[in-house]
Amino acid sequence: MNLFADIRALTVEALDAMVAEGALPAGLDYANVAVEPPRDAAHGDMATNAAMVLAKPAGLKPRDIAERLAAKLAADSRIATAEVAGPGFLNLRLEPGIWAGLVAGILADADYGRGTLGQGVKVNVEYVSANPTGPLHVGHTRGAVFGDALAALLEYAGYDVTREYYINDGGAQVDVLARSVYLRYLEAHGQEVQFADGTYPGDYLIEVGEALKTKVGVAFVDKGEQFWLEEVRDFATDRMMDLIREDLAALGVEMDVFYSEKSLYGTGKIEAAIEDLRAKGLIYKGTLEPPKGKLPEDWEPREQTLFKSTDFGDDVDRPIMKSDGAWTYFAPDIAYHYDKVTRGFDQLIDVFGADHGGYVKRMKAAVAALSDNKVPLDIKLTQLVKLYKDGEPFKMSKRAGTFVTLRDVVDEVGPDVTRFIMLTRKNDAPLDFDFNKAMEQSKDNPVFYVQYANARVHSVLRKAADMGVRAPAAPTLSDEAELKLARTLAEWPRLVEIAARGHEPHRIAFYLYDLASDFHALWNKGNDHPELRFLNESDPLATAAKIALPKAVSIVISSGLGILGVTPVEEMR
């Protein structure tokens, strides 16, 4: 059930009838014809731009089209009025009974809002993908929440979604991790150690060093790297990934796939990806122009093996091989995305931190080349998070040594609050996370405000049950506050589709806040107008009709919170 889709379908039928009558030319494209809420709610329940977008291709005046279309739509039993506004917009008011029918439909359909937009489309959402060198920090937290909510949103809209984590275990950083763990290993044997610049001094490696001691005893003590580096690297990486999985679980994030960068090396996968590009004439030997601005002192022009990424919108062609024959960091990333393409995904989404902005064009170019422009890649950047508590910046974690960890945040406010607050801003906008505000019980705290609405509904339902009213009856809606709430409920399926198309899960959080606001407004209005109250102890039949609307609100709030990965509460404590 989707009222906006239904009225759009009605609009298209009316346009087709106008074509059949000769009032419109045949062959018009209706793709941009929309039915949406009017900018000013006083203008009606819905508005359509049909006359505006079809006027030019039809060679007609917008108002002429709008007036004919209005007459067609007004003849339908669902339309109370159809009025032309301005140059040719068409404002629609629905018959009052439509809103009661909507509420009844929501109560009968637990999947209200769940869509089929992505039916048959396989999407890979890669997110977090932190280096396995320590616990996840607050920046990873935002990326984890955003990616997980986006994956859930796409599933809700009908897509076949795979959640994936790319383990960066093939670069130099894991060697640094191994050396850092080795120092903790020596420390576990009673030696005094010094952590050089570039190593990882966090306390989280103490237990890893002790575990290594338990495993190998004194076998690596005072031995050269050639005797222990590879084994310690694998051991430390596994331990760090266990820690990262625990961090993700604390946030309610579960991955379908953990993909190792190391698995690309020595297996022919990098070579296969590069050979695919070479066969397309996109790999060549060349010399890049000097970088803009002040040149590094050691810069000199040299011939390199390059990927012709400028053919696909990049600013410059990108090196894939160093002068010594080793792969650049870009080569395994090409191979990884080649693997995604060959796994049969129809769409790829990567969630990166804000510091990866310069990486977007080259990666999109690589995927376009590898897939022959058939598989779109959307890269979403998550901006920085600033943490505050008691009016001051939240201090770094002693355990991590240099940053605030995901666990620090979750331990302060819990996973539900963390997830909701992380989605109260668009992903590419900076976010201020105030711990005091996050726990405040007020309208200014969106997660409380939404949860309080749901708890209020369940309080009503419990009291109704105590009166003997076990289930809602056919709803009655007459007051403007009731109708406004019903109109907001009607927007849910449309909002889900818009958010899924734009890969914007923050829209769900915004919508839930608006829905809660409309619900609280009706509740408060009932304090002054007894006829609007949900419970009437002297009239169980009236109560059964009145509780239908809040029950529908709870169904939608629960669905929306489910997308965000937040557990709806039924009672505030």
C-alpha positions as CSV (number, residue, x, y, z in Angstrom):
1,M,0.0,0.0,0.0
2,N,1.5,3.3,-1.1
3,L,-1.0,6.2,-1.4
4,F,1.5,8.4,-3.3
5,A,2.2,5.6,-5.8
6,D,-1.6,5.0,-6.2
7,I,-2.4,8.6,-6.9
8,R,0.6,8.9,-9.3
9,A,-0.8,5.8,-11.1
10,L,-4.2,7.6,-11.3
11,T,-2.5,10.6,-12.7
12,V,-0.8,8.6,-15.4
13,E,-4.1,7.0,-16.3
14,A,-5.7,10.4,-16.7
15,L,-2.8,11.6,-18.9
16,D,-3.2,8.5,-21.1
17,A,-6.9,9.3,-21.4
18,M,-6.0,12.8,-22.5
19,V,-3.6,11.3,-25.1
20,A,-6.4,9.0,-26.4
21,E,-8.7,12.0,-26.6
22,G,-6.2,14.0,-28.6
23,A,-5.7,16.6,-25.8
24,L,-2.0,15.5,-25.5
25,P,0.3,14.2,-28.1
26,A,1.4,10.6,-28.0
27,G,4.8,9.4,-26.9
28,L,5.3,11.7,-23.9
29,D,7.7,10.6,-21.3
30,Y,6.2,10.5,-17.8
31,A,9.4,9.7,-16.0
32,N,9.6,13.1,-14.3
33,V,5.9,13.2,-13.4
34,A,5.8,13.3,-9.6
35,V,3.1,13.2,-6.9
36,E,4.4,14.4,-3.6
37,P,3.4,16.4,-0.5
38,P,2.8,20.1,-1.3
39,R,5.3,22.6,0.0
40,D,2.6,24.2,2.0
41,A,0.3,21.7,3.7
42,A,-2.6,24.3,3.5
43,H,-2.6,23.8,-0.2
44,G,-3.8,20.2,0.0
45,D,-2.8,16.6,0.7
46,M,-0.7,16.0,-2.5
47,A,0.5,17.9,-5.5
48,T,1.6,16.9,-9.0
49,N,4.0,18.7,-11.4
50,A,2.6,16.8,-14.4
51,A,1.5,19.8,-16.4
52,M,4.7,21.6,-15.7
53,V,7.0,18.9,-16.9
54,L,4.9,17.9,-19.9
55,A,4.1,21.4,-21.2
56,K,7.2,21.9,-23.3
57,P,7.4,18.5,-25.0
58,A,3.6,18.7,-25.6
59,G,3.9,22.2,-27.0
60,L,1.1,23.4,-24.7
61,K,0.6,25.9,-21.9
62,P,1.0,24.3,-18.4
63,R,-2.3,25.7,-17.1
64,D,-4.2,24.3,-20.1
65,I,-2.9,20.8,-19.3
66,A,-3.5,21.2,-15.6
67,E,-7.1,22.3,-16.0
68,R,-7.9,19.3,-18.2
69,L,-6.0,17.0,-15.8
70,A,-7.8,18.4,-12.8
71,A,-11.2,17.5,-14.3
72,K,-10.0,14.0,-15.0
73,L,-8.7,13.5,-11.4
74,A,-11.6,15.1,-9.7
75,A,-13.9,12.4,-11.3
76,D,-12.1,9.7,-9.2
77,S,-13.9,8.8,-5.9
78,R,-10.6,9.2,-4.0
79,I,-10.2,12.9,-5.0
80,A,-12.2,15.5,-3.1
81,T,-10.8,18.5,-5.0
82,A,-8.2,19.1,-7.7
83,E,-7.1,22.8,-7.9
84,V,-4.7,24.5,-10.4
85,A,-2.2,26.7,-8.7
86,G,0.3,29.2,-10.1
87,P,1.6,28.5,-13.6
88,G,0.3,24.9,-13.6
89,F,0.9,22.9,-10.4
90,L,-2.1,20.8,-9.4
91,N,-3.0,20.5,-5.7
92,L,-5.1,17.5,-4.6
93,R,-7.2,16.9,-1.6
94,L,-8.2,13.3,-0.8
95,E,-11.6,12.3,0.5
96,P,-11.5,12.1,4.4
97,G,-12.3,8.4,4.4
98,I,-9.0,7.7,2.6
99,W,-7.0,8.4,5.7
100,A,-9.0,6.1,7.9
101,G,-8.5,3.4,5.2
102,L,-4.8,4.1,5.2
103,V,-4.6,3.5,9.0
104,A,-6.6,0.3,8.7
105,G,-4.3,-0.9,5.9
106,I,-1.2,-0.3,8.1
107,L,-2.7,-2.4,10.9
108,A,-3.4,-5.2,8.4
109,D,0.1,-5.1,6.9
110,A,3.1,-5.6,9.1
111,D,5.3,-4.9,6.0
112,Y,3.8,-1.5,5.3
113,G,6.5,0.5,3.6
114,R,8.6,-2.4,2.6
115,G,9.4,-2.0,-1.1
116,T,10.2,-3.8,-4.3
117,L,12.4,-1.1,-5.8
118,G,15.5,-3.3,-5.7
119,Q,13.9,-6.6,-6.6
120,G,16.4,-8.7,-8.4
121,V,19.3,-6.3,-7.9
122,K,22.4,-7.5,-6.0
123,V,24.3,-4.9,-4.1
124,N,27.6,-5.1,-2.3
125,V,28.0,-2.6,0.6
126,E,31.6,-2.4,1.8
127,Y,32.0,-0.5,5.1
128,V,34.3,0.0,8.1
129,S,37.3,-1.8,6.4
130,A,39.6,-0.4,9.1
131,N,43.3,-1.4,9.2
132,P,43.6,-4.4,11.6
133,T,46.0,-2.6,13.8
134,G,43.8,-1.7,16.8
135,P,40.3,-1.2,18.2
136,L,37.8,0.8,16.1
137,H,37.7,4.5,16.8
138,V,34.9,7.0,16.7
139,G,35.3,7.7,13.0
140,H,35.0,4.0,12.2
141,T,31.8,4.1,14.4
142,R,30.1,6.6,12.1
143,G,31.1,4.6,9.0
144,A,29.9,1.4,10.6
145,V,26.5,2.8,11.6
146,F,26.0,4.5,8.3
147,G,27.0,1.4,6.2
148,D,24.9,-0.9,8.3
149,A,21.8,1.3,8.2
150,L,22.3,1.8,4.4
151,A,22.5,-2.0,3.9
152,A,19.3,-2.5,6.0
153,L,17.5,0.3,4.1
154,L,18.3,-1.3,0.8
155,E,17.2,-4.7,2.0
156,Y,13.9,-3.1,3.2
157,A,13.5,-1.6,-0.3
158,G,13.9,-5.1,-1.9
159,Y,17.6,-5.3,-2.8
160,D,19.7,-8.4,-2.3
161,V,22.4,-7.0,-0.1
162,T,25.9,-8.3,0.9
163,R,27.6,-6.6,3.8
164,E,31.4,-6.7,3.4
165,Y,34.5,-5.8,5.3
166,Y,37.8,-5.5,3.4
167,I,40.7,-6.5,5.7
168,N,43.7,-4.3,4.9
169,D,46.2,-7.0,5.9
170,G,48.5,-6.7,2.9
171,G,50.4,-3.4,3.5
172,A,53.2,-2.1,5.6
173,Q,50.9,-1.3,8.5
174,V,50.6,-4.9,9.5
175,D,54.4,-5.2,9.7
176,V,54.3,-2.2,12.1
177,L,51.6,-4.1,14.1
178,A,53.8,-7.2,14.2
179,R,56.8,-5.2,15.5
180,S,54.6,-3.5,18.1
181,V,53.2,-6.9,19.3
182,Y,56.8,-8.2,19.4
183,L,57.7,-5.4,21.9
184,R,54.7,-6.4,24.1
185,Y,55.9,-10.0,23.8
186,L,59.3,-9.0,25.1
187,E,57.7,-7.0,27.8
188,A,55.7,-10.1,28.8
189,H,59.0,-11.8,29.3
190,G,60.1,-9.0,31.7
191,Q,62.1,-6.8,29.3
192,E,61.9,-3.1,29.2
193,V,61.0,-1.8,25.8
194,Q,60.7,1.5,24.0
195,F,58.1,2.2,21.4
196,A,59.6,4.1,18.5
197,D,57.6,6.6,16.5
198,G,55.3,4.9,14.1
199,T,54.6,1.9,16.3
200,Y,51.4,1.2,18.2
201,P,51.8,1.9,22.0
202,G,48.2,1.3,23.0
203,D,47.5,-0.9,26.0
204,Y,45.3,-3.1,23.9
205,L,48.4,-4.9,22.6
206,I,49.5,-6.0,26.1
207,E,47.2,-9.0,26.1
208,V,48.2,-9.8,22.6
209,G,51.9,-9.9,23.6
210,E,51.0,-12.1,26.5
211,A,49.0,-14.5,24.3
212,L,52.0,-14.7,21.9
213,K,54.2,-15.6,24.9
214,T,51.8,-18.4,25.9
215,K,51.8,-19.7,22.3
216,V,55.6,-19.7,21.5
217,G,57.3,-19.3,24.9
218,V,60.8,-18.0,24.5
219,A,61.2,-19.0,20.9
220,F,61.3,-15.4,19.5
221,V,63.1,-13.7,22.3
222,D,66.0,-11.6,21.0
223,K,65.7,-13.1,17.6
224,G,65.9,-11.2,14.3
225,E,62.8,-10.3,12.4
226,Q,63.5,-12.9,9.8
227,F,62.6,-15.6,12.4
228,W,59.3,-14.1,13.7
229,L,57.9,-11.3,11.6
230,E,55.6,-13.4,9.3
231,E,54.2,-15.6,12.1
232,V,53.7,-12.6,14.5
233,R,52.1,-10.6,11.8
234,D,49.5,-13.3,11.1
235,F,49.0,-13.9,14.8
236,A,48.5,-10.2,15.6
237,T,46.2,-9.6,12.6
238,D,43.9,-12.5,13.7
239,R,43.8,-11.1,17.2
240,M,43.0,-7.6,16.0
241,M,40.2,-8.9,13.8
242,D,38.8,-10.8,16.7
243,L,38.8,-7.4,18.6
244,I,37.2,-5.6,15.7
245,R,34.5,-8.2,15.4
246,E,33.8,-7.8,19.1
247,D,33.6,-4.0,18.6
248,L,31.2,-4.4,15.7
249,A,29.1,-6.8,17.7
250,A,28.8,-4.3,20.5
251,L,27.4,-1.9,18.0
252,G,25.0,-4.5,16.5
253,V,26.9,-4.8,13.2
254,E,27.3,-8.2,11.6
255,M,29.2,-8.7,8.3
256,D,28.4,-11.3,5.7
257,V,31.9,-11.3,4.2
258,F,35.4,-10.5,5.6
259,Y,37.6,-10.2,2.5
260,S,41.4,-10.3,3.0
261,E,43.7,-8.1,1.0
262,K,46.4,-10.6,1.5
263,S,44.5,-13.2,-0.4
264,L,45.0,-11.1,-3.6
265,Y,48.8,-11.5,-3.4
266,G,50.5,-14.5,-4.9
267,T,47.2,-15.9,-6.3
268,G,47.2,-14.3,-9.7
269,K,44.2,-12.1,-8.8
270,I,46.0,-8.8,-9.2
271,E,47.6,-9.9,-12.4
272,A,44.2,-11.0,-13.8
273,A,42.6,-7.7,-13.0
274,I,45.4,-5.7,-14.6
275,E,45.4,-8.0,-17.6
276,D,41.7,-7.3,-18.1
277,L,42.5,-3.6,-18.3
278,R,45.5,-4.2,-20.5
279,A,43.3,-6.2,-23.0
280,K,41.1,-3.1,-23.2
281,G,44.0,-0.9,-24.0
282,L,43.9,0.9,-20.7
283,I,47.4,0.0,-19.4
284,Y,50.5,1.8,-20.8
285,K,54.0,3.0,-20.0
286,G,54.2,6.7,-19.5
287,T,55.4,9.7,-17.6
288,L,53.0,11.8,-15.5
289,E,53.0,15.6,-15.4
290,P,54.6,17.1,-12.2
291,P,52.1,17.6,-9.3
292,K,50.6,21.0,-9.0
293,G,51.9,23.5,-6.5
294,K,55.3,23.2,-4.8
295,L,57.2,20.2,-6.1
296,P,58.6,17.7,-3.6
297,E,62.4,17.9,-3.4
298,D,62.8,14.3,-4.5
299,W,60.4,14.6,-7.4
300,E,61.7,13.6,-10.9
301,P,59.9,12.6,-14.0
302,R,60.1,8.8,-14.5
303,E,58.4,6.3,-16.7
304,Q,55.7,4.2,-14.9
305,T,53.0,1.6,-15.6
306,L,49.8,3.6,-15.7
307,F,46.1,2.9,-15.8
308,K,44.3,5.2,-18.2
309,S,41.7,6.4,-15.6
310,T,41.2,9.8,-17.4
311,D,39.2,7.9,-20.0
312,F,36.6,7.4,-17.2
313,G,36.5,10.9,-15.6
314,D,39.6,10.9,-13.4
315,D,41.9,14.0,-13.2
316,V,45.1,12.1,-14.1
317,D,46.1,8.6,-15.0
318,R,47.2,6.5,-12.0
319,P,50.3,4.4,-11.4
320,I,49.7,0.7,-10.8
321,M,53.3,-0.4,-10.5
322,K,56.4,1.1,-8.9
323,S,59.7,1.5,-10.6
324,D,61.0,-1.6,-8.8
325,G,58.2,-3.7,-10.2
326,A,56.2,-3.9,-7.0
327,W,52.5,-3.1,-7.1
328,T,51.3,0.3,-5.9
329,Y,48.5,0.4,-3.3
330,F,46.0,1.1,-6.0
331,A,46.7,-2.3,-7.8
332,P,45.2,-4.6,-5.1
333,D,42.2,-2.2,-4.8
334,I,41.6,-2.6,-8.5
335,A,41.8,-6.4,-8.1
336,Y,39.5,-6.4,-5.1
337,H,36.8,-4.5,-7.0
338,Y,37.4,-6.7,-10.1
339,D,36.6,-9.6,-7.8
340,K,33.3,-7.9,-6.7
341,V,32.4,-7.4,-10.3
342,T,33.1,-11.0,-11.2
343,R,31.0,-12.1,-8.2
344,G,28.0,-10.8,-10.1
345,F,27.0,-7.7,-8.1
346,D,24.8,-5.2,-10.0
347,Q,25.8,-2.3,-7.8
348,L,28.7,-1.5,-5.6
349,I,28.8,0.9,-2.6
350,D,31.9,1.8,-0.7
351,V,31.8,3.7,2.6
352,F,35.0,5.6,3.2
353,G,36.2,8.1,5.8
354,A,36.4,11.8,4.8
355,D,40.2,11.5,4.3
356,H,39.6,9.2,1.3
357,G,38.0,12.0,-0.8
358,G,40.9,12.0,-3.3
359,Y,40.4,8.3,-3.9
360,V,36.8,8.5,-5.3
361,K,37.5,9.3,-8.9
362,R,40.2,6.8,-9.5
363,M,38.2,4.0,-7.9
364,K,35.0,4.9,-9.9
365,A,37.2,4.9,-13.0
366,A,38.6,1.5,-12.3
367,V,35.1,-0.1,-11.7
368,A,33.7,1.6,-14.8
369,A,36.6,0.1,-16.8
370,L,36.4,-3.3,-15.3
371,S,32.7,-3.6,-15.7
372,D,32.4,-1.9,-19.1
373,N,30.3,0.8,-17.4
374,K,27.7,-1.8,-16.4
375,V,28.3,-1.8,-12.6
376,P,27.9,1.6,-10.9
377,L,30.0,2.3,-7.9
378,D,28.8,4.9,-5.3
379,I,31.3,6.0,-2.8
380,K,29.9,7.6,0.3
381,L,32.2,9.6,2.5
382,T,31.5,10.0,6.2
383,Q,32.7,13.2,7.8
384,L,34.4,13.7,11.1
385,V,32.7,13.3,14.5
386,K,33.5,15.6,17.4
387,L,32.7,14.3,20.9
388,Y,31.7,16.4,23.8
389,K,30.8,15.7,27.4
390,D,30.0,18.3,30.1
391,G,30.7,21.0,27.6
392,E,34.3,19.8,27.0
393,P,35.8,17.7,24.2
394,F,35.7,14.0,25.2
395,K,39.2,12.8,26.1
396,M,41.1,10.1,24.3
397,S,41.0,6.5,25.4
398,K,43.9,5.4,27.7
399,R,43.5,1.9,26.3
400,A,43.9,3.0,22.7
401,G,46.5,5.6,23.5
402,T,45.7,8.1,20.8
403,F,42.0,8.1,20.1
404,V,38.5,7.6,21.4
405,T,37.3,4.1,20.6
406,L,34.0,2.7,19.5
407,R,33.7,1.0,22.8
408,D,34.2,4.3,24.7
409,V,31.2,5.7,22.9
410,V,29.0,2.6,23.3
411,D,29.9,2.2,27.0
412,E,28.8,5.8,27.6
413,V,25.4,5.7,25.9
414,G,24.7,2.2,24.6
415,P,24.4,1.0,21.0
416,D,20.9,2.2,20.3
417,V,21.6,5.8,21.2
418,T,25.0,5.7,19.4
419,R,23.4,4.4,16.2
420,F,20.5,6.9,16.1
421,I,22.7,10.0,16.9
422,M,25.2,9.0,14.2
423,L,22.4,9.2,11.7
424,T,21.0,12.6,12.7
425,R,23.2,14.3,10.1
426,K,23.8,13.5,6.5
427,N,26.9,11.3,6.1
428,D,29.0,14.1,4.4
429,A,28.3,16.7,7.1
430,P,30.4,17.0,10.3
431,L,28.7,15.6,13.4
432,D,28.9,16.9,17.0
433,F,28.1,14.1,19.4
434,D,27.2,15.5,22.8
435,F,27.0,12.7,25.4
436,N,24.9,14.9,27.8
437,K,22.5,15.7,25.1
438,A,22.3,12.1,23.9
439,M,21.0,11.1,27.4
440,E,18.7,14.0,27.9
441,Q,15.0,13.4,28.1
442,S,13.7,16.2,25.9
443,K,12.5,17.1,22.5
444,D,16.0,18.2,21.7
445,N,17.2,14.6,21.9
446,P,15.8,12.9,18.8
447,V,16.4,9.3,19.9
448,F,14.5,9.9,23.2
449,Y,11.8,11.8,21.4
450,V,11.1,8.9,19.0
451,Q,11.4,6.2,21.6
452,Y,9.1,8.1,23.9
453,A,6.5,8.2,21.2
454,N,6.6,4.5,20.8
455,A,6.6,4.0,24.6
456,R,3.5,6.2,24.9
457,V,1.7,4.1,22.3
458,H,2.4,0.9,24.2
459,S,1.3,2.5,27.4
460,V,-2.0,3.3,25.7
461,L,-2.3,-0.2,24.3
462,R,-1.6,-1.7,27.8
463,K,-4.3,0.5,29.4
464,A,-6.7,-0.3,26.6
465,A,-6.1,-4.0,27.2
466,D,-6.8,-3.5,30.9
467,M,-10.2,-2.1,29.8
468,G,-10.9,-5.2,27.8
469,V,-10.0,-3.6,24.4
470,R,-7.6,-6.1,22.9
471,A,-7.4,-4.9,19.3
472,P,-8.0,-1.7,17.4
473,A,-11.3,-1.3,15.5
474,A,-12.0,0.7,12.4
475,P,-10.3,4.1,12.9
476,T,-12.1,7.4,13.2
477,L,-10.2,10.5,12.1
478,S,-11.7,13.9,12.0
479,D,-9.5,16.5,13.8
480,E,-6.7,18.2,11.8
481,A,-4.1,16.8,14.2
482,E,-5.3,13.3,13.5
483,L,-5.3,13.9,9.8
484,K,-1.8,15.4,9.8
485,L,-0.5,12.3,11.6
486,A,-2.2,10.1,9.0
487,R,-0.6,12.1,6.2
488,T,2.8,11.6,7.7
489,L,2.2,7.9,7.9
490,A,1.2,7.9,4.2
491,E,4.7,9.3,3.4
492,W,6.5,6.3,4.8
493,P,6.7,4.1,1.6
494,R,7.6,7.1,-0.5
495,L,10.3,8.1,2.0
496,V,11.8,4.6,2.0
497,E,12.1,4.7,-1.8
498,I,13.6,8.2,-1.9
499,A,16.1,7.2,0.8
500,A,17.0,4.0,-0.9
501,R,17.5,5.6,-4.3
502,G,19.8,8.3,-2.8
503,H,21.6,5.9,-0.4
504,E,20.6,8.3,2.4
505,P,19.6,6.4,5.6
506,H,19.7,9.7,7.6
507,R,16.3,10.4,6.0
508,I,14.8,7.6,8.0
509,A,16.0,9.2,11.3
510,F,14.6,12.6,10.1
511,Y,11.3,11.1,9.2
512,L,10.9,9.2,12.5
513,Y,11.5,12.5,14.4
514,D,8.8,14.2,12.3
515,L,6.4,11.3,12.9
516,A,7.0,11.4,16.6
517,S,6.5,15.2,16.6
518,D,3.1,14.8,15.0
519,F,2.2,12.1,17.4
520,H,3.2,14.1,20.5
521,A,1.3,17.1,19.1
522,L,-1.9,15.0,18.9
523,W,-1.3,13.6,22.4
524,N,-0.8,17.1,23.8
525,K,-3.9,18.4,22.0
526,G,-5.8,15.7,23.7
527,N,-4.9,17.2,27.1
528,D,-7.2,20.1,26.2
529,H,-9.7,18.3,24.1
530,P,-11.0,15.1,25.7
531,E,-12.6,13.9,22.5
532,L,-9.1,13.5,21.0
533,R,-7.8,11.3,23.8
534,F,-7.1,7.7,22.8
535,L,-8.7,6.2,26.0
536,N,-12.3,6.6,27.0
537,E,-12.9,4.3,30.0
538,S,-16.7,4.7,29.7
539,D,-16.7,3.8,26.0
540,P,-14.6,0.7,25.0
541,L,-15.9,0.9,21.4
542,A,-14.7,4.5,21.0
543,T,-11.4,3.5,22.6
544,A,-11.0,0.6,20.1
545,A,-11.4,3.1,17.2
546,K,-9.1,5.7,18.7
547,I,-6.2,3.4,19.4
548,A,-5.9,2.4,15.7
549,L,-4.0,5.5,14.8
550,P,-1.3,5.2,17.6
551,K,-1.0,1.5,16.8
552,A,-0.2,2.4,13.2
553,V,2.4,4.9,14.4
554,S,4.1,2.3,16.5
555,I,4.2,-0.1,13.5
556,V,6.0,2.5,11.4
557,I,8.3,3.6,14.2
558,S,9.3,0.0,14.8
559,S,10.0,-0.5,11.1
560,G,12.1,2.7,10.9
561,L,14.1,1.9,14.0
562,G,14.7,-1.6,12.6
563,I,16.3,0.0,9.6
564,L,18.5,2.1,11.8
565,G,19.5,-0.9,13.9
566,V,17.8,0.6,17.0
567,T,15.6,-1.5,19.3
568,P,12.2,0.2,19.8
569,V,11.3,0.5,23.5
570,E,7.8,-0.2,24.9
571,E,8.4,1.4,28.3
572,M,10.6,4.3,29.3
573,R,12.7,3.7,32.5
